[in-house]
Amino acid sequence: MTHAKEDWEDAKGHRWAEHRDALEAWLGPIDAPLVEALDLPPNVALRVADIGCGAGATPPTIRRGAAPGCVVPGDDGSPPRVDGAR
């Protein structure tokens, strides 16, 4: 039996990377209501971390809904998905 972290570092992470565009498109409709729920102030540049960012589609969505100068770093425990985000 493998641990979840090892799975995402290996097989699951590589499968996600192979199907990145389709998976990110599937998850895309989830982003809009989540970003709206953040209720980001329009004139305050914040730092908003996306933990578990996958292949990185959500941070740009957050930046588009945020004040100029907002920084949105992403982090994920899966090296193959982080590579895809770069």
C-alpha positions as a Python dict, from the first residue, in 0.01 Angstrom:
ca = {
    (1, 'M'): (0, 0, 0),
    (2, 'T'): (135, 342, -91),
    (3, 'H'): (74, 668, 84),
    (4, 'A'): (-120, 948, -82),
    (5, 'K'): (188, 1172, -96),
    (6, 'E'): (384, 902, -278),
    (7, 'D'): (92, 844, -517),
    (8, 'W'): (82, 1212, -618),
    (9, 'E'): (459, 1225, -653),
    (10, 'D'): (446, 932, -892),
    (11, 'A'): (159, 770, -1085),
    (12, 'K'): (-133, 1001, -998),
    (13, 'G'): (75, 1313, -1049),
    (14, 'H'): (198, 1197, -1388),
    (15, 'R'): (-155, 1097, -1497),
    (16, 'W'): (-283, 1441, -1394),
    (17, 'A'): (-2, 1605, -1590),
    (18, 'E'): (-84, 1395, -1898),
    (19, 'H'): (-449, 1503, -1886),
    (20, 'R'): (-388, 1850, -1743),
    (21, 'D'): (-585, 2055, -1995),
    (22, 'A'): (-898, 1839, -1970),
    (23, 'L'): (-883, 1822, -1589),
    (24, 'E'): (-827, 2195, -1548),
    (25, 'A'): (-1115, 2267, -1789),
    (26, 'W'): (-1336, 2033, -1586),
    (27, 'L'): (-1242, 2212, -1263),
    (28, 'G'): (-1259, 2561, -1418),
    (29, 'P'): (-1628, 2624, -1344),
    (30, 'I'): (-1554, 2571, -976),
    (31, 'D'): (-1307, 2863, -971),
    (32, 'A'): (-1551, 3149, -1036),
    (33, 'P'): (-1773, 3099, -728),
    (34, 'L'): (-1471, 3029, -509),
    (35, 'V'): (-1293, 3345, -621),
    (36, 'E'): (-1614, 3541, -570),
    (37, 'A'): (-1647, 3393, -220),
    (38, 'L'): (-1303, 3531, -136),
    (39, 'D'): (-1464, 3876, -152),
    (40, 'L'): (-1129, 4038, -231),
    (41, 'P'): (-1120, 4415, -170),
    (42, 'P'): (-1085, 4602, -501),
    (43, 'N'): (-822, 4850, -380),
    (44, 'V'): (-601, 4640, -153),
    (45, 'A'): (-321, 4429, -296),
    (46, 'L'): (-317, 4112, -89),
    (47, 'R'): (-114, 3794, -90),
    (48, 'V'): (-348, 3498, -144),
    (49, 'A'): (-195, 3149, -135),
    (50, 'D'): (-345, 2866, -339),
    (51, 'I'): (-249, 2553, -148),
    (52, 'G'): (-300, 2245, -361),
    (53, 'C'): (-290, 2445, -683),
    (54, 'G'): (-261, 2140, -906),
    (55, 'A'): (-138, 2244, -1248),
    (56, 'G'): (-178, 2613, -1170),
    (57, 'A'): (-498, 2727, -1341),
    (58, 'T'): (-655, 2883, -1031),
    (59, 'P'): (-392, 3144, -930),
    (60, 'P'): (-434, 3344, -1253),
    (61, 'T'): (-812, 3334, -1204),
    (62, 'I'): (-769, 3473, -853),
    (63, 'R'): (-534, 3746, -980),
    (64, 'R'): (-786, 3854, -1243),
    (65, 'G'): (-1046, 3907, -968),
    (66, 'A'): (-809, 4088, -733),
    (67, 'A'): (-668, 4437, -696),
    (68, 'P'): (-362, 4534, -900),
    (69, 'G'): (-47, 4416, -728),
    (70, 'C'): (-213, 4115, -566),
    (71, 'V'): (28, 3822, -542),
    (72, 'V'): (-108, 3466, -571),
    (73, 'P'): (158, 3199, -522),
    (74, 'G'): (55, 2839, -574),
    (75, 'D'): (187, 2532, -398),
    (76, 'D'): (120, 2164, -456),
    (77, 'G'): (268, 1843, -316),
    (78, 'S'): (291, 1678, -657),
    (79, 'P'): (611, 1756, -849),
    (80, 'P'): (458, 1652, -1185),
    (81, 'R'): (169, 1894, -1135),
    (82, 'V'): (401, 2174, -1021),
    (83, 'D'): (610, 2117, -1333),
    (84, 'G'): (291, 2152, -1538),
    (85, 'A'): (211, 2478, -1363),
    (86, 'R'): (545, 2626, -1454),
}
